[in-house]
Amino acid sequence: MPDKQSSSPVFYDPRGRRWRRVRRTWLALAIFVTIVVTIFIASVLANPFLATPTLKPLKNLPSAGDIKPHPLATPIMNARK
């Protein structure tokens, strides 16, 4: 004998409580996203004051002559020959 099924849909909510919860959740999410986007746009458009760095020049940095390959003083001997 089959079970007696209700004539109402499974997710039927006659008092509308589910819709109120969904609406409040979407409203909270929309407010959160709006705040995050506003903060992001403000941070992109803001011109921060940055102090000028006072670094001493380093004398030991490589120069253009350091990266050119130098010929070997003695050729490498192959052990297999």
C-alpha positions, 0 to 999 in steps of 0.5 A: 500500500503506497504512503499517503502523500500531502497535496502541498508542495515540499517547500511550501511555506504558508507564513512566508518565514523562509522568504523573509530569511532569504531576503534578510540574508541577501540584504546582509550580503548586498550590504557587505559586498557594497562596503567591501567594494567601497573600501576597495575603490577608496583605497585605489583612488586615495593618494597615500603619503609615502616618505621619500626613502633615504637609501645610500647607493651601494657600490657593490651592485653588479654593472653591465661589465659583470654580466658579459661572459668572459673567456676561460683562461684554460680550456676544459679537458674532456676526460673521455678523449 
